[in-house]
Amino acid sequence: MAQLDTIVAAYRVTAQYPELISARILNCSQASVSVHSVWIQKVLERQAVIRFRQTVFSDYKTYTSTSPPTDITNELISAHSKSSKYFCVVREVKSGNEIKQFLEVWADFSLVKNYDLSALDVHGKIYADGEFGTLDWSPDETKIVYIAEKKVPKSEPFYKQKPKATADKDVVDNSETVPGKEYDWSQDWGEQLVGKITPVLVVFDIKTDTIDVLSNIPNDVNPATAVWTPDGKGVVAIGHIITPRKLGLIYCANSPSIVFSLTLDGQYDVLSSNSEQLCVRYPRFNLNGTKLVWLERLAGGPHSSCFKLMSCNWSTKKITTVVDFDNQILPNTFDCNEQLPFYGLYDQAIPKNCWLNDDKTIVLSTPQGGSIHTFAIDTESKDIRYLPITKPFHESVSVIDVCNDVLVCYKSSLNKPGQLFVIKILSTTRAYDFTNISIHAISPSRSLPDSDNFVVEHGYTLYNKPTTIFYGPKNNNCPLIIWPHGGPHLSSSDFFRADIAFFVQIGFAVLFINYRGSTGLGKDYVESLLGNIGDADVKDVYNAVQSNPLWSNRKLVLFGGSHGGFLVTHLSGQYPI
């Protein structure tokens, strides 16, 4: 029983740390910055996950909370207007046996608009997931665009009796009711998107209190991830192609899709190339609206792979490639005596606000060899610079928001829970100096118990690439968990995960192997697994373990889920003890 109590206590410790969901700079200057952030946290006593909001103020020396954390668990999605004058929230509220959605608009320290979307009955539920979810204010701050389920006619059995009209009762209108369709099957988007069948683009005008479902999108295109055009007269969105069938989107960044524009009066145009079938992600306009960027790769092939960064001149609609698939060697801004390999861009969301003040440099983060690195990319010169927030291939840093040459970044490692930072990018009269940045914490630094007794080691174990991560007690021959990731076209990275920290806290070490097929190590490395699943990946995991006697000469545990489960099953069969 004492051992069980120890295990439960260890899980309580590792599950207590909040995890960042989003952050936004509310206002910033050279002297100070204010940041609004949203976090989730497990509450074991309630067997629930709560969501809370926090706002902090920093003078780039210290930070203070300007309000206590606020529970916002029933908020689905929210967005500030450009000036931060307005704040929009989509909230779910249980009303009897029904869950209703409300769209709220806040301004001047009060709720100024509140719409019962269920009562208005213009569309179905609003989408708030990571694939389709959209909530974006128009440039003039009078309209909100979002994506919701298309309204379908109500259905009822053929034999249902209908109420009769009487002299003192209005005639019953059943014109929108379709008999006999209540059990018809409709294809949805599958894993984690069950029930999402026909998304539509919706514009809510808060000035006139009107809702419009935008028309003229082809029937074989499902809209997602929409942003307003610079003039506010339309939107740009991703369109997922649904013929011949809907292919699941979760963990599958290879489904056919397009970038399209749609004006409020119904003019529809495809912006991305139609010469090949593509998979496209994350359209983002620059500050003055002269160019639009997105990520792009060929559809099909591995579930995820290397993406190009594309740029579209908004005036001429001419498209150019900013970052191609080719691996590159970059100047190492962390250590000028070394060079840094760049393994390409992968499927990590580009922040909604991602441009520096020169309006040509975009800041984004992407997996790189067992870490997440943050880069500044000049969309005109095509130069790529590593931002030296931490040592390369050590920890993970993701940029969350950008404003006035100030970044909000989230940093964590396997041995350290996440922390939020603001980073000032300094510039001369001619250019940015990416070797000279200032880094300032704006959330507490949290540590695991006895964290100094544990080590995280990145190794160039396979193919002279950073392919292994060891995490465990120092100088200890404890049991080692071999933990290949799923996918297979994903990767293991050095960022905090409570389940991994739990195993280390109770006496295990963990080894992660980014075998052939993993992302973050180049396009060729990803695609080398095609046709070799169950062979190349299994050999890589086995050879990585055998490469180090400190790993192989101890008790081993095989642990994995999805494709990782497939691999550990193969390992136990192909290399039995």
N, C-alpha and C positions, 0 to 999 in steps of 0.2 A: 504493500500500500504506500510505503514511503517513496518508492521509486515512481509510482503513478502520480503521486502528489508533486514530485519534482518535475515530471514531464508536463503536467497541467500548468504548473507555475511558469515553466519555460515558454509554453505556448501563450500564456497571458502576456508575458513580457514582449514577445516578438510581434504579437497581434495588436499591440496598443498604439503603434505609431501611425499618425495620419498620412495619407497619400494625396498628392496634389492632383486636382482635376483640371483646373484652369487658373489663369491669372491675367490681369489687365492693368496697365498703367493708367490711372485716372488723370493725373497731371504730373508734369515733371519740368524741371528747370536745371540749370547748372548748380543750383544750391540745394535742391530737395526733390523728392519724388514721393508720390502716394500710389500704393498698389493694392488692388482688390483681388483676393484669391479665394478659390473654392477648393475644399478638401473633402475626402471621405475617410471614415474611421469605423472600425469594427467596435460594436458594443456587445460583448459576449453575454452579459446578463440579460440583454433583450433579444439575443440571437438575431441581431440586425446590423445593418450597415447604415450609418447616418451620414448626411452631407451637411457641411457648415461653411459659412462665409466669414472671412476675416479681412479687415482693412488695416494697413500699416502705413506709417509716415517715416521717411528716412531723410536725414541730412547728409547722407553718404559717410557718416561716421558711426552713428547709432540709429536704432529704429525704435519706434513706439507703436503700440496698438492704439488706433483711434476709436475702436469700439470693441466690445467683447464678442467672441465668436457667436454667430447666430445660426441656429438650426434651420436649414432650408431643404430638408429631406423631401418635401412634397413639391419642390420646384423641378420641372423637367428640363428646362433650358432657359437661358436668359441672355440679354445683350444690352450693352450701353449704346446710345447714339454717339455719333462722331464727337460732338462737343461734350458728351457726358451729361447733358441737360436732362435727357430722358433715359429711363431704364425700363426695359420690357421683360416680363416674366411670363412663362407658360407654367401654370400650376395645376396639379391634379388634386381634386378634393372628393372624398367619399361622401355621397349623398344618398342615404338609404342603401339600396342594393346596387346603386349605380356609381361609377367613378366618372366625375365630370372634369372637363378641362376648362380653365379660365385663362384668358389673356389679360394681363394687367400692365398698365403703363403708370410709372411712378415719375414724379417731378416735384420740385419745390417742397421736398420733405413730406410728400403725401401721395396717396393713390389718386390719380386724376382720371383714370379710365379703367373699367373692369367689364370684360365681355364674357358672358356665359356661352362658350362655343357650342356646347351641346344644345342649348336652347335655340341658338341662331341656325343650327342645322344646315350649314352651307357645305360642309365637308366632314370627313371622319376625323379620327384622332390625329393630332399633330405628331410628326416624327421627331424624336430627340436622340436617336442613335448616332453612332460615329460615322456611319456610311451615308445616310440620307439627311440627317438632321441639319436644319438651317434656321437661323433667326438673325436677320440682318436689317438694319435701319437704312432707309434711303438717304442720299446726301443732304436733302433738305429737311430731314428728320420729321416728315409727315406720314411716311408709309413704312410698313414692315413686311418683309417677304419671309415666308416659311414654307415648309413642305408638309403635306398632310395626306391622309388616305382619301381617295376619291369617294364621294357620296354615292352609294348604290341604292336603287329602289328597295323599299321594304318588301318583304315577301311573306306569304301566309299560305296555309293549306288550301287546296281547291274547295274543300267541304266546309270551311269555316263560315258560320252564319254571320251576316252583317247586320248592324243596327238599322232599323227603318226610320225614315224621316217622318216626323209628325208636324202638325200645324204649329206647335209651339217649340219646334226644334229645327235647327238649321239642317239642310241637306248634308249628309255625310259625304266627304270627298275621298274616294279611294283611287283617284287617278294615278297616284304614285305607287300604288301597291301592285306587285306582280305576283300572281298566284303560282304555287308549285315550284318555286325556285329556292326555297329556304335551305335545302340541303345540297345545292349545287357546289361542286368543288371548284376552287379557283387556285391557280398556282401562285404561291407566295415566294419570298426571297430566302426561305430556308433558315439554316442555323442562326440562332440569335436574332433573326428577323422574321420569325413566324408571325403571320397575320398581316404583314406588310405586302399588299397585293398590287395596288395601283396608286403610286404617289402622284400628287399634282402640286404645281406651284401656285401659291396663294399670296395675294397682296392685300393687306389690311390697311386702309386709309384711316388714320386716327383723327384726321381733321373732319372728314365727312361721315365717319363711322360706317364705312362700306367695306364689303369683302368681295374680292374678285378672284375667281379661279382662272388663271391664265390659259388661253386656248391656243390652238395651232401647233402644239407639240405632236409629232407623229405618234401613232398608236404603238409602234414598236420601240419607242424611247421612253424610259422612266427617268425623270429628272432627279438630281441629287446635288448637294453642295453648291447652292446658288449664292451669288454676290451681285450687288447692284452695279450697273454700268456707271461710269463717271458722271454722265448727265442726269442720272436718275430716271431716265425714260424707259429702262428695261433692265434685264438681268442677264448674267452669264452663268451657266450651270454645266455640270457634268450630266450627260445622258447615257444611261446604261441600256444597251441594246438587248431586247428580250426575245428576239427570234433567233433560232427556232425554239429556245426555251430560256427561262431564267436560270442562270448559273450562280450558285451561292457566292456571296461577296466576302463573308467573314473568312479571314486567312487566305483569301484568293484574290490577289491583286493582278489578275490576268484576264478578267472578263472583258469582252468588247465594250468600248464606251467612246464617247465623243465629247468635245467641248462645243457648246452651242450658245447662241445669244437669242433672246426673245424680247421684243419690245412690248410695252403694255398694250399697244394696239394690235399685237398679234403677228409682227414680222419675225419669222424664224430663220436663222442662218446657222450653218455648221462652220465653226472656226478652225477646228483641227483638220489635219490632212485626211483626205478620203482615198488616197492612193493605196493605203494599206489598212488593215483592220488593227486598231490601236486600243490600248488601255491607257486612260488618262486620269490624272488626279489633281486636286487642289488648285483651282484657278485663283490667281491673286493679281489685282491691279496695283501699280505703283502709286505713289502719293498724288501726282498730278494727273493720273489717268491716261498717260500716253502709251503705256505698254502693259500687257497682260502676260503673266508667266504661268506655266503649269508643268507637272511631271508627266512623262510619256514613255511608253514602251510598246512593243508589239504585243497584241493579244495572243492568248494561247501560251503553250510552253509551260515552264515551271510556275507554280502558284505565285511566287514572287521572285523578282530578279532586279537587275540594275535598271534604273530609269534615266532618261535624258531630262535636262531642264530646258524647256522651250520658251521662247519669247515672241510675242505677237505685237507688232506695231499697231496700235489701236486705230490709227488714222488710215493706214494703207492695208492693214490685215496681213502684211508680210510676216512670215514665221521664220525664225532663225533658231539654230541650236546653240545654247549657251554652254551646257556641259554634256559631253557625249559619254558613251560607255567606256571609253579608254581609261585604263589605270594611269595615274600620273604620279610624279614625284614633286612634292611641294616644299617650299622653304619651311623649316620648323620654327615657328615664331615662339615656341616655348624654350627651345635650345638652339641657338643660331649655329652651333657646331654640327648639327645633324640635319638630315633631310627626312621628310615625312611621306610615306606612301599614302596615296588617296585611292580608295578602292571603289569609287563611284557613289551614286545616290540611290537610296532605297525608299521603301514605302513608309516613311514617317511624315506625318502631316506638317505642311508648311504653315507657320503661324498666320492668322488672319492679318495681323500687322507685322510686316517682316522687312520693311525697307528702311535703310538709313537715310539721312537728310539729303544726301547727294542725289537721291531718287534713281540711282542706277545700281546700287549695291543691295543685294538681298541677303538676309541672315537666316540660315536654316540649320537643322540638325539631322544627322543620319547615322545608322549603325556603321561602325568601322572596326573590324577585327576584334570583337568581344567587348567593345565599348560603344558609347554614343558620343560622337564628336560634333562640335558646332563650327560652322564655316561662314565666312563672308565671301560672297561671289559677286564680282563686278559683271553685270549683264552686258556691258559694252566691250570691255577689254577681255572678258572671259577669265580673268585671274581669279584663282581660288586661294583664300587665306584661312589657315587654321587659327581659331581664336584660343589663345593660351590660358584658358580658364583653369585647366588642370593639365597634368602631364599626359601626353598622348598614350592611348591604349592603357589607361589607368582611370578607373571610375567612369561615370557617364554624366554628360551635361547636355541638357536640352533647352533650347531657347523657346520661351512661351509667348513673349510679347516684345514689341519694339516701339519706341516712341522717342523722337528728338535725340537720336543717337544714344539712347539708354536702353539696355536690354533687361528683361526679367528672365532669369535662367533657373533651372531646377537641377541640382546636383545630388547624386547618391552613389553608393557603392554597395557591394554585397555585405560589407561589414559596417556600413553606416547608413542609417535612415536618411531620407531625402531632406534637403534644405533649400530654401529659396534665396536667391541673390539678385541684386541689381548690379549691372556692369556698365560703366561709362566707357564709350569708345572715343578716344581722343583723336583729334585731327589737327593737321597743320593747315596752312592756307591752300596747299595743293592736294593733299591726300590724307587718308586715314592712316594712323600709326597703329597697326594691329599688334605690335610688340609691346605697346604701352597702354594697357587697359587697367582700370581700377575696379576692384571687386569688393562688394559690400553685402554682408548677410542681412536679410530682412525677415528671417524666421529663426526659431531656436535651433541650435546645434544639438542633436540628440545622438546618444551612443548606446550601443548594446552593452549589457553587463560583461565586464572583463574583455572588452574589445581589443585591448592591447595584447592580449594573449593569442589573438588569431591573426592570420596572414592571408592576403589575397595576392596570388602570383599569376601573372600572365606569361604564357610560354609560347615560343615559336617552335612548337613541337612537330607540326606537319607542314611539309612543303615550304619551309622557311617563311611561314605566315603566322600571325598571332592567333593560334587556333585552340589553345587550352587556357582554362582558368581554374586554378586550384584555390579553394577556400576552406580553411580549417585551422585547428590548433597548431601553434608552432612546436616543432621538435616533438611530435607526438605520433605514435604508430597506431592511432585509433582506426576503427573501421572506415573505409572509404566508399562513399556512394558514387557510382558512375551514373551520371545523369545526362544522357543525350536529349537534346531539345526535340520538339515535335516539328511538324511542318510538311515535308522536311525542309522547305525553303524558308526557314526562319533562322534565328541565331540566338545563342546564349550571350548575354551581355552582363557587364559588371555594374548592375544597379540593384538597389535593395529590393528583396522579396522576403516577406515574413515567413513563408513556408521553408525557404532555404535556411534563413537565419535560425529557425527553430531546430532543424536537424543538427546544425553546428553547435547550438547551445546545449543540446543533450548528449554530445559526445561523438558526433560523426564529423568527418571531413567530406567535402564534395568536390568532384571533378567534372567540369563541363568541357565538351569537345565540339568545336565547330567543324564538323566533318564536311567532306565534299558535298555540295548541294546547299550549304549554309549561305545566307546573305551576309553582306558586309565585307566580302573578301574578293570582289570582282565578278563580272558577268560570266567569265569562263569557268570560274570556280563553282558558281551556282549550277550552270548548265552541264557540267561534267557528270553530274549524277544521273541525268536523263538516260534511261536504258540500263542503268547499273544499280538500281535500288535493290537493297538486300545483299549487295556485294561490296561496292565501293564504300558506302557509308558504314557498313558493319566492320570492314577491314580498318577503316580510319579510327574508329572508336577503340578497337582492339589494339592496334599498333600504338596509339597514343598512350594507353595504359601501360603497355609493355616497354615503352621507351624510357621509363623512369622506374628503377627498382624500388624507390621509396613509395611508389604507387602500387606496383604489381605485387610486392612482397608483403601484403597485409590482407586482412579480411576485406572482401569486396561485396558491395551490395549493388544490384542492378535496379535502376529506378527510372521510369519514363512514362509519359502519357502520349496518346495519339501516335505519331510516327516514332516518338521516343519509346513507346511501349512496344511497337513493332521491332525496333532495333534491339532492345534488351532481350526480347524473346529470341530473336535470331542469334544474339551473342551467346545466350545460354545453350542453344542448340549447336551452333557452329564451333564454339570453343568451350565445351564442357570441362569442368574441373577434373 
